[in-house]
């Protein structure tokens, strides 16, 4: 009951919970450092609907791969209408916030399985 009331308060006051703030900052990091990531169009020459998604690096040390894998998985779970705005940081930032506001996530796994 208390969790439900807190969720309603977050939505009513338009406050992002901590996990959503974490997602928000991760996605801004990805957008700011886009040149460090590879998208599917650079790896696969076929024109598919997943060309704008990021590909998970296959040959990296395990510790680095675990860290960047979350960034990439979260970015790839964003709706296409938000991820295509990556070149327009201000618009991307507000669209991402509007997307995260009505939803209250309690973990990364919940976010990844929800979308």
Phi and psi in degrees as GROMACS dihedral restraints (atoms count N, CA, C in turn):
[ dihedral_restraints ]
;  ai    aj    ak    al  type     phi  dphi    fc
    3     4     5     6     1   -65.0    20    10
    4     5     6     7     1   -40.1    20    10
    6     7     8     9     1   -62.6    20    10
    7     8     9    10     1   -41.0    20    10
    9    10    11    12     1   -62.3    20    10
   10    11    12    13     1   -44.1    20    10
   12    13    14    15     1   -64.6    20    10
   13    14    15    16     1   -38.6    20    10
   15    16    17    18     1   -66.3    20    10
   16    17    18    19     1   -40.9    20    10
   18    19    20    21     1   -60.6    20    10
   19    20    21    22     1   -42.5    20    10
   21    22    23    24     1   -64.9    20    10
   22    23    24    25     1   -40.7    20    10
   24    25    26    27     1   -63.7    20    10
   25    26    27    28     1   -42.2    20    10
   27    28    29    30     1   -58.0    20    10
   28    29    30    31     1   -45.3    20    10
   30    31    32    33     1   -67.0    20    10
   31    32    33    34     1   -43.9    20    10
   33    34    35    36     1   -65.4    20    10
   34    35    36    37     1   -41.6    20    10
   36    37    38    39     1   -87.0    20    10
   37    38    39    40     1    -2.1    20    10
   39    40    41    42     1    55.4    20    10
   40    41    42    43     1    48.6    20    10
   42    43    44    45     1  -110.9    20    10
   43    44    45    46     1   134.7    20    10
   45    46    47    48     1   -83.5    20    10
   46    47    48    49     1   130.9    20    10
   48    49    50    51     1   -65.1    20    10
   49    50    51    52     1   167.0    20    10
   51    52    53    54     1   -56.9    20    10
   52    53    54    55     1   -44.7    20    10
   54    55    56    57     1   -65.6    20    10
   55    56    57    58     1   -35.7    20    10
   57    58    59    60     1   -69.8    20    10
   58    59    60    61     1   -35.8    20    10
   60    61    62    63     1   -63.2    20    10
   61    62    63    64     1   -37.5    20    10
   63    64    65    66     1   -62.5    20    10
   64    65    66    67     1   -47.4    20    10
   66    67    68    69     1   -60.1    20    10
   67    68    69    70     1   -43.4    20    10
   69    70    71    72     1   -59.5    20    10
   70    71    72    73     1   -47.5    20    10
   72    73    74    75     1   -68.7    20    10
   73    74    75    76     1   -36.2    20    10
   75    76    77    78     1   -62.2    20    10
   76    77    78    79     1   -44.1    20    10
   78    79    80    81     1   -68.3    20    10
   79    80    81    82     1   -35.0    20    10
   81    82    83    84     1   -67.9    20    10
   82    83    84    85     1   -35.0    20    10
   84    85    86    87     1   -62.3    20    10
   85    86    87    88     1   -44.5    20    10
   87    88    89    90     1   -61.4    20    10
   88    89    90    91     1   -45.5    20    10
   90    91    92    93     1   -64.7    20    10
   91    92    93    94     1   -41.7    20    10
   93    94    95    96     1   -67.7    20    10
   94    95    96    97     1   -29.1    20    10
   96    97    98    99     1  -117.0    20    10
   97    98    99   100     1    37.3    20    10
   99   100   101   102     1   -57.0    20    10
  100   101   102   103     1   -32.4    20    10
  102   103   104   105     1   -66.9    20    10
  103   104   105   106     1   -14.8    20    10
  105   106   107   108     1   -86.3    20    10
  106   107   108   109     1   -12.2    20    10
  108   109   110   111     1  -107.9    20    10
  109   110   111   112     1   153.0    20    10
  111   112   113   114     1  -108.8    20    10
  112   113   114   115     1   136.4    20    10
  114   115   116   117     1  -100.0    20    10
  115   116   117   118     1   169.2    20    10
  117   118   119   120     1   -62.9    20    10
  118   119   120   121     1   -26.6    20    10
  120   121   122   123     1   -68.6    20    10
  121   122   123   124     1   -26.4    20    10
  123   124   125   126     1   -81.8    20    10
  124   125   126   127     1   -23.1    20    10
  126   127   128   129     1   -91.3    20    10
  127   128   129   130     1   -42.3    20    10
  129   130   131   132     1  -116.7    20    10
  130   131   132   133     1   125.7    20    10
  132   133   134   135     1   -78.0    20    10
  133   134   135   136     1   -14.9    20    10
  135   136   137   138     1   -69.3    20    10
  136   137   138   139     1   140.3    20    10
  138   139   140   141     1   -85.2    20    10
  139   140   141   142     1   103.4    20    10
  141   142   143   144     1  -121.3    20    10
  142   143   144   145     1   171.4    20    10
  144   145   146   147     1   -72.2    20    10
  145   146   147   148     1   -11.1    20    10
  147   148   149   150     1  -100.6    20    10
  148   149   150   151     1    16.3    20    10
  150   151   152   153     1   -60.1    20    10
  151   152   153   154     1   -33.3    20    10
  153   154   155   156     1   -84.0    20    10
  154   155   156   157     1    -6.9    20    10
  156   157   158   159     1   -77.9    20    10
  157   158   159   160     1   153.5    20    10
  159   160   161   162     1   -83.3    20    10
  160   161   162   163     1   144.8    20    10
  162   163   164   165     1   -98.8    20    10
  163   164   165   166     1   144.7    20    10
  165   166   167   168     1   -79.9    20    10
  166   167   168   169     1   127.3    20    10
  168   169   170   171     1   -63.8    20    10
  169   170   171   172     1   138.3    20    10
  171   172   173   174     1   -98.0    20    10
  172   173   174   175     1   -27.7    20    10
  174   175   176   177     1  -118.3    20    10
  175   176   177   178     1    84.2    20    10
  177   178   179   180     1  -145.7    20    10
  178   179   180   181     1   160.7    20    10
  180   181   182   183     1   -58.6    20    10
  181   182   183   184     1   148.5    20    10
  183   184   185   186     1   -57.6    20    10
  184   185   186   187     1   -41.7    20    10
  186   187   188   189     1   -64.2    20    10
  187   188   189   190     1   -41.4    20    10
  189   190   191   192     1   -69.1    20    10
  190   191   192   193     1   -41.0    20    10
  192   193   194   195     1   -63.3    20    10
  193   194   195   196     1   -40.5    20    10
  195   196   197   198     1   -61.3    20    10
  196   197   198   199     1   -42.6    20    10
  198   199   200   201     1   -65.3    20    10
  199   200   201   202     1   -50.4    20    10
  201   202   203   204     1   -74.3    20    10
  202   203   204   205     1   -23.9    20    10
  204   205   206   207     1   -61.5    20    10
  205   206   207   208     1   -41.1    20    10
  207   208   209   210     1   -63.5    20    10
  208   209   210   211     1   -42.2    20    10
  210   211   212   213     1   -57.3    20    10
  211   212   213   214     1   -49.3    20    10
  213   214   215   216     1   -67.7    20    10
  214   215   216   217     1   -44.2    20    10
  216   217   218   219     1   -62.2    20    10
  217   218   219   220     1   -41.8    20    10
  219   220   221   222     1   -66.8    20    10
  220   221   222   223     1   -43.6    20    10
  222   223   224   225     1   -62.2    20    10
  223   224   225   226     1   -41.2    20    10
  225   226   227   228     1   -68.8    20    10
  226   227   228   229     1   -21.1    20    10
  228   229   230   231     1   -83.3    20    10
  229   230   231   232     1   -10.8    20    10
  231   232   233   234     1   -66.5    20    10
  232   233   234   235     1   147.4    20    10
  234   235   236   237     1   -61.2    20    10
  235   236   237   238     1   146.6    20    10
  237   238   239   240     1   -57.3    20    10
  238   239   240   241     1   -33.0    20    10
  240   241   242   243     1   -67.6    20    10
  241   242   243   244     1   -17.4    20    10
  243   244   245   246     1   -94.3    20    10
  244   245   246   247     1   -44.2    20    10
  246   247   248   249     1   -65.1    20    10
  247   248   249   250     1   -27.6    20    10
  249   250   251   252     1   -72.6    20    10
  250   251   252   253     1   -12.5    20    10
  252   253   254   255     1   -86.0    20    10
  253   254   255   256     1     9.7    20    10
  255   256   257   258     1   -57.8    20    10
  256   257   258   259     1   -26.3    20    10
  258   259   260   261     1   -82.5    20    10
  259   260   261   262     1   -10.3    20    10
  261   262   263   264     1  -117.2    20    10
  262   263   264   265     1    84.8    20    10
  264   265   266   267     1   -57.2    20    10
  265   266   267   268     1   -43.7    20    10
  267   268   269   270     1   -65.2    20    10
  268   269   270   271     1   -44.0    20    10
  270   271   272   273     1   -68.2    20    10
  271   272   273   274     1   -41.2    20    10
  273   274   275   276     1   -59.0    20    10
  274   275   276   277     1   -44.6    20    10
  276   277   278   279     1   -61.3    20    10
  277   278   279   280     1   -46.2    20    10
  279   280   281   282     1   -71.3    20    10
  280   281   282   283     1   -37.0    20    10
  282   283   284   285     1   -65.5    20    10
  283   284   285   286     1   -39.7    20    10
  285   286   287   288     1   -64.8    20    10
  286   287   288   289     1   -42.2    20    10
  288   289   290   291     1   -62.8    20    10
  289   290   291   292     1   -44.5    20    10
  291   292   293   294     1   -63.0    20    10
  292   293   294   295     1   -33.5    20    10
  294   295   296   297     1   -70.8    20    10
  295   296   297   298     1   -39.8    20    10
  297   298   299   300     1   -80.4    20    10
  298   299   300   301     1   -26.5    20    10
  300   301   302   303     1   -57.4    20    10
  301   302   303   304     1   -50.4    20    10
  303   304   305   306     1   -73.0    20    10
  304   305   306   307     1    -9.4    20    10
  306   307   308   309     1  -111.0    20    10
  307   308   309   310     1   140.6    20    10
  309   310   311   312     1  -118.5    20    10
  310   311   312   313     1   110.9    20    10
  312   313   314   315     1  -102.3    20    10
  313   314   315   316     1   147.1    20    10
  315   316   317   318     1  -111.5    20    10
  316   317   318   319     1    -8.2    20    10
  318   319   320   321     1  -161.1    20    10
  319   320   321   322     1   165.1    20    10
  321   322   323   324     1   -65.8    20    10
  322   323   324   325     1   -41.1    20    10
  324   325   326   327     1   -62.5    20    10
  325   326   327   328     1   -37.6    20    10
  327   328   329   330     1   -63.8    20    10
  328   329   330   331     1   -41.1    20    10
  330   331   332   333     1   -63.4    20    10
  331   332   333   334     1   -46.5    20    10
  333   334   335   336     1   -66.5    20    10
  334   335   336   337     1   -32.9    20    10
  336   337   338   339     1   -86.3    20    10
  337   338   339   340     1   -20.2    20    10
  339   340   341   342     1   -75.9    20    10
  340   341   342   343     1   -37.3    20    10
